[in-house]
Amino acid sequence: MKPTFGIVTFPGSNCDYDAYYAVKKILDYEAQFIWHKEKSFNGIDAIILPGGFSYGDYLRTGAIAKFSPIMEHVINFAEKGGIILGICNGFQILLESGLLPGTMQVNESLKFVCKDIYLKVENRDTPFTNKIESDTIKIPIKHGEGNYYTDVKTVTELEKNGQIVFRYASKNGKVSNQFNPNGSISNIAGIMNTRKNVMGLMPHPENACDPVLRKTDGQLIFKSIAQSLFN
Amino acid sequence: MFKATVIVKRRPKILDPQGKAAEQGAKLLGFNNVSGTRIGKYIEFNIDTNDEKAAEKEVKEYSEKLLSNPIMEDFEYRLEKVK
C-alpha cells in the first residue's frame, strides 16, 4: 500500500513543491497539497508542514501560520495520533502552535546558512527514523532562524524521553559546537513530542531524495514514515 | 477609543543576536560607552471601546497570544484614551 502525504501550503511556503516532488516523483507515494484555508482533509496518512517563509516570517517565524484555518485540523490530527513532519518553517510552526516545546531564534552567526550537514541519529525507535541504519545522515539546511532554544529543564526532559531525534554532528557522529551551524541548544536539529507522532526538523530531507543530486539520505525519513504507517 | 502601545522585549537572559550585532557596529563607529544593546519590537494599535477594562483585557490577550512568544519574550503596554 502507498501512503498518502498531505502537504500544507501556507502563503509564503516555498518547499511545498520540493516535498511533493520527493514524495510523489522520487519515492512513488501518493501526495496532495492542502491549501491553508481548507477546513478539513480526508484520506491523508501523514501531514508535512513544509519549509518556507509563511506570512513573510512577520512578527516571528510561524507566529501567524498557527492561526490558519487548517491548523486546527492539523492539531486534531496530531491529537488522534496522526504522523506530522514539520520541516524548517514547518518546525517553527509546530513550536508556535505548541505541538512541540521551545522556540527558534536567529542563527548565532546572524547569517542565513545553506549547506549540507551531518545529523547524528539519536533515536531510531521512531516513525521518522526506523529505516535509518547508519550513525549519521547527510542532508542540507537552509535557514536564518534555526537556533533552537528552550530552557535547560526542558532539554533534560527531551533527552530523558528520547525526544531528541537528530543532532548536528560530524560525519562520524561527533557532536560538538564545531558542527553546530546555528547555535541551537545541545546541537538540536530535530525533536518529537512524547507520543512520537509529531517531529520538527530544521534540515530538509526532501532536498536529499533525488539520486541526481548524489545525496539520498532524506529518503530514509519518508520511508520510515511509510514503514510505520503500514506495519 | 484607546490607543495601545506594546513593547515586546526578549527576556534578559536570552541571547539577542541582533542586539549583539548592532553593538558590534556601535563599537566600530566609535561609540565606546555603549553596552547592553537589546532589540525588541514596538507595536501600536487602536481599540474601539470606551471601557478601559475591556481595552486592557484585549491588549493583554493580543500581546500574550500573538504579539509576544511567552517562552522568550516579555511585553509591557500603555493605554491612552483618544478622541
Interface residues (C-beta under 8 A of the other chain):
Chain A: L59 R60 A63 I64 F67 E96 G102 T103 Q105 V106 N107 E108 S109 L110 N147 Y149 T150 G183
Chain B: I14 L15 P17 Q18 A21 K41 L66 L67 N69 I71 M72
